[in-house]
Amino acid sequence: MTEKPIIEMGQKFPLTIKKLGINGEGVGFFKRNVVFVPGALPGEEVTAQVTIVKHNFAQARILKIRKSSPHRQTPPCPIFETCGGCQLQHLTYSQQLVEKRDLVLQSLDRYLRGTDIQVRETIGMEDPWHYRNKSQFQTRKKDGKVMAGLFAEGSQQLLDIEQCLVQHPDTVKITNAAKRIIEELNLSIYDGKSMKGLVRTIAVRTAVKTGEIQLVLITTRKDVPKEKVLVERLSAIDPNLVSIVQNVNAEKTSLVFGETTRTLFGKPTIHEELGELSFDLSARAFFQLNPEQTVKLYDEIKRAAKLTGKESVVDAYCGVGTIGLWLADSAREIRGMDTIPESVADAKANAKKQGHPATYVTGTAEKWLETWRKEGYVPDVLTVDPPRTGLADSLLKTILKVKPKRFVYTSCNPSTLAKDLQQLTKIYRVEYIQPIDMFPQTSQVEAVCLLVLK
């Protein structure tokens, strides 16, 4: 067996980009080696220089674009190349939708080669800017100035983001004002190396339909110097700022939120509306970041569920109950579960407010599906919207045992979706996959997959 030819650091060579990678980089092949090239687009011919060499792939940078893609454009954001938050601003939006569908196809080819699964055209946005209703900006201090933003890709250097083309303008306005107030009051700022300092993160969420805004300060300890003055000044930033919350996270962790939350001003939640439904959102509660596309996403889930009013539905990873409650008017019964107690409390409150009798419990989906199965309850329809890691092995095994008739799997990661489908297709037939662009300008793609028991 012949070994792969070795690629060396610094080596330069011409490369044709064949496709887009899962992180938005161009993918080419040099002497049978996979080469990832950030910033390169499918169909382009570039001169590449190797920057990283690993056992089964290499990464390279573009030295020269010899043949440019007809879909390449100048990215409108001035920090596009350093930020890394958006990966595809240099690609026209219509082509972003094409490439996102291709990412789903690539994943299926990797894990389910030879199967014929229908992947529909990606559902996009009319205006793919300023759509994110929530920001979580880390803080640091430099030369006496408080900065808030994201770390430059692959580094510990914080970019101070004063403007962002994908964030809702309210989140940017509140963050900028908050960091100036924190600076003027000379509150200490968290240092990632020494682990000292008070303010770690400034998080802002706006309810797009109602206009209500929540500001969350994530701190390393509960005691805040000059708390009274701080809260007075923060609350005066904007009349729509109806909730100011402190969350305490003292751990050395990449997780943003800690376990302890307290309300400093106004209400503990903000009120948001989606379609005919309304929701109260607490600081740690999961809620979709793009409300306009969320309506399209939930409508696709509802279409896939094909409810007639007679079915029982389980909404796993229920969050604040959004998906289950979206389906409730067409279902006989809704049950849901989540591991975050605050989310479950919000889901119960939201169900009560909508007037839908729904059962929400705290714990893992596998625990509750198995418990209910033993009690003689098996849902007609199961819907899941898991994190990027996909379904836990224990949950996959439970689903294969419980066997709901229809299974609607909403995924934010084509790779883990395809990997999970390897297991699920033992007893399920994949009817279709519908990609939806929840995060324009980024390489992420959401997909609704309908599975029907064979």
ChimeraX attribute file (.defattr): number of C-alpha atoms within 10 A of each C-alpha:
attribute: neighborCount
match mode: 1-to-1
recipient: residues
	/A:1	3
	/A:2	4
	/A:3	5
	/A:4	11
	/A:5	10
	/A:6	12
	/A:7	19
	/A:8	13
	/A:9	14
	/A:10	14
	/A:11	11
	/A:12	17
	/A:13	13
	/A:14	17
	/A:15	21
	/A:16	21
	/A:17	22
	/A:18	16
	/A:19	21
	/A:20	26
	/A:21	21
	/A:22	19
	/A:23	16
	/A:24	25
	/A:25	22
	/A:26	24
	/A:27	22
	/A:28	26
	/A:29	15
	/A:30	14
	/A:31	10
	/A:32	11
	/A:33	16
	/A:34	14
	/A:35	26
	/A:36	26
	/A:37	26
	/A:38	19
	/A:39	17
	/A:40	30
	/A:41	29
	/A:42	20
	/A:43	18
	/A:44	20
	/A:45	21
	/A:46	23
	/A:47	17
	/A:48	24
	/A:49	21
	/A:50	20
	/A:51	15
	/A:52	16
	/A:53	16
	/A:54	8
	/A:55	9
	/A:56	9
	/A:57	14
	/A:58	21
	/A:59	20
	/A:60	22
	/A:61	20
	/A:62	18
	/A:63	13
	/A:64	13
	/A:65	15
	/A:66	13
	/A:67	12
	/A:68	15
	/A:69	16
	/A:70	12
	/A:71	15
	/A:72	17
	/A:73	13
	/A:74	9
	/A:75	17
	/A:76	10
	/A:77	15
	/A:78	11
	/A:79	16
	/A:80	16
	/A:81	17
	/A:82	14
	/A:83	20
	/A:84	16
	/A:85	18
	/A:86	23
	/A:87	21
	/A:88	26
	/A:89	21
	/A:90	21
	/A:91	21
	/A:92	16
	/A:93	20
	/A:94	12
	/A:95	13
	/A:96	24
	/A:97	22
	/A:98	13
	/A:99	22
	/A:100	27
	/A:101	24
	/A:102	19
	/A:103	24
	/A:104	23
	/A:105	20
	/A:106	20
	/A:107	19
	/A:108	23
	/A:109	14
	/A:110	12
	/A:111	17
	/A:112	17
	/A:113	11
	/A:114	9
	/A:115	10
	/A:116	11
	/A:117	14
	/A:118	13
	/A:119	19
	/A:120	13
	/A:121	15
	/A:122	22
	/A:123	18
	/A:124	19
	/A:125	19
	/A:126	6
	/A:127	9
	/A:128	15
	/A:129	15
	/A:130	16
	/A:131	22
	/A:132	24
	/A:133	22
	/A:134	23
	/A:135	22
	/A:136	19
	/A:137	23
	/A:138	22
	/A:139	25
	/A:140	24
	/A:141	17
	/A:142	9
	/A:143	5
	/A:144	10
	/A:145	14
	/A:146	22
	/A:147	22
	/A:148	25
	/A:149	23
	/A:150	20
	/A:151	19
	/A:152	17
	/A:153	14
	/A:154	9
	/A:155	8
	/A:156	11
	/A:157	11
	/A:158	20
	/A:159	20
	/A:160	20
	/A:161	16
	/A:162	12
	/A:163	16
	/A:164	19
	/A:165	17
	/A:166	19
	/A:167	18
	/A:168	20
	/A:169	16
	/A:170	24
	/A:171	24
	/A:172	20
	/A:173	15
	/A:174	22
	/A:175	22
	/A:176	20
	/A:177	15
	/A:178	22
	/A:179	20
	/A:180	14
	/A:181	18
	/A:182	18
	/A:183	17
	/A:184	13
	/A:185	14
	/A:186	14
	/A:187	18
	/A:188	18
	/A:189	24
	/A:190	20
	/A:191	15
	/A:192	14
	/A:193	8
	/A:194	7
	/A:195	14
	/A:196	14
	/A:197	17
	/A:198	24
	/A:199	24
	/A:200	28
	/A:201	25
	/A:202	24
	/A:203	23
	/A:204	25
	/A:205	27
	/A:206	26
	/A:207	22
	/A:208	20
	/A:209	14
	/A:210	13
	/A:211	15
	/A:212	20
	/A:213	26
	/A:214	28
	/A:215	27
	/A:216	24
	/A:217	22
	/A:218	27
	/A:219	23
	/A:220	23
	/A:221	15
	/A:222	16
	/A:223	10
	/A:224	15
	/A:225	13
	/A:226	11
	/A:227	12
	/A:228	10
	/A:229	12
	/A:230	18
	/A:231	15
	/A:232	12
	/A:233	14
	/A:234	19
	/A:235	20
	/A:236	10
	/A:237	14
	/A:238	14
	/A:239	10
	/A:240	16
	/A:241	24
	/A:242	19
	/A:243	23
	/A:244	23
	/A:245	22
	/A:246	21
	/A:247	24
	/A:248	22
	/A:249	23
	/A:250	18
	/A:251	12
	/A:252	10
	/A:253	10
	/A:254	6
	/A:255	8
	/A:256	18
	/A:257	22
	/A:258	16
	/A:259	10
	/A:260	12
	/A:261	20
	/A:262	14
	/A:263	15
	/A:264	20
	/A:265	18
	/A:266	14
	/A:267	15
	/A:268	18
	/A:269	22
	/A:270	22
	/A:271	20
	/A:272	20
	/A:273	14
	/A:274	17
	/A:275	13
	/A:276	7
	/A:277	14
	/A:278	18
	/A:279	24
	/A:280	18
	/A:281	24
	/A:282	23
	/A:283	25
	/A:284	19
	/A:285	19
	/A:286	17
	/A:287	20
	/A:288	16
	/A:289	18
	/A:290	20
	/A:291	21
	/A:292	17
	/A:293	19
	/A:294	20
	/A:295	15
	/A:296	17
	/A:297	23
	/A:298	20
	/A:299	16
	/A:300	20
	/A:301	24
	/A:302	19
	/A:303	13
	/A:304	23
	/A:305	24
	/A:306	14
	/A:307	19
	/A:308	10
	/A:309	13
	/A:310	11
	/A:311	17
	/A:312	20
	/A:313	27
	/A:314	28
	/A:315	26
	/A:316	25
	/A:317	24
	/A:318	29
	/A:319	29
	/A:320	30
	/A:321	30
	/A:322	23
	/A:323	24
	/A:324	29
	/A:325	27
	/A:326	19
	/A:327	23
	/A:328	25
	/A:329	16
	/A:330	17
	/A:331	21
	/A:332	16
	/A:333	21
	/A:334	24
	/A:335	22
	/A:336	31
	/A:337	28
	/A:338	23
	/A:339	15
	/A:340	20
	/A:341	16
	/A:342	19
	/A:343	27
	/A:344	25
	/A:345	19
	/A:346	21
	/A:347	30
	/A:348	20
	/A:349	17
	/A:350	22
	/A:351	24
	/A:352	12
	/A:353	14
	/A:354	15
	/A:355	12
	/A:356	16
	/A:357	16
	/A:358	21
	/A:359	15
	/A:360	26
	/A:361	20
	/A:362	18
	/A:363	16
	/A:364	17
	/A:365	26
	/A:366	21
	/A:367	14
	/A:368	19
	/A:369	24
	/A:370	18
	/A:371	12
	/A:372	14
	/A:373	15
	/A:374	11
	/A:375	9
	/A:376	8
	/A:377	13
	/A:378	19
	/A:379	23
	/A:380	19
	/A:381	23
	/A:382	25
	/A:383	28
	/A:384	23
	/A:385	21
	/A:386	18
	/A:387	13
	/A:388	13
	/A:389	12
	/A:390	22
	/A:391	21
	/A:392	14
	/A:393	12
	/A:394	12
	/A:395	16
	/A:396	17
	/A:397	14
	/A:398	18
	/A:399	19
	/A:400	16
	/A:401	13
	/A:402	18
	/A:403	19
	/A:404	21
	/A:405	15
	/A:406	22
	/A:407	27
	/A:408	24
	/A:409	24
	/A:410	25
	/A:411	25
	/A:412	22
	/A:413	21
	/A:414	25
	/A:415	22
	/A:416	18
	/A:417	25
	/A:418	22
	/A:419	17
	/A:420	18
	/A:421	21
	/A:422	13
	/A:423	14
	/A:424	19
	/A:425	16
	/A:426	11
	/A:427	14
	/A:428	20
	/A:429	17
	/A:430	20
	/A:431	13
	/A:432	16
	/A:433	24
	/A:434	22
	/A:435	29
	/A:436	28
	/A:437	27
	/A:438	27
	/A:439	21
	/A:440	26
	/A:441	24
	/A:442	19
	/A:443	23
	/A:444	21
	/A:445	23
	/A:446	23
	/A:447	29
	/A:448	25
	/A:449	24
	/A:450	23
	/A:451	25
	/A:452	18
	/A:453	16
	/A:454	11
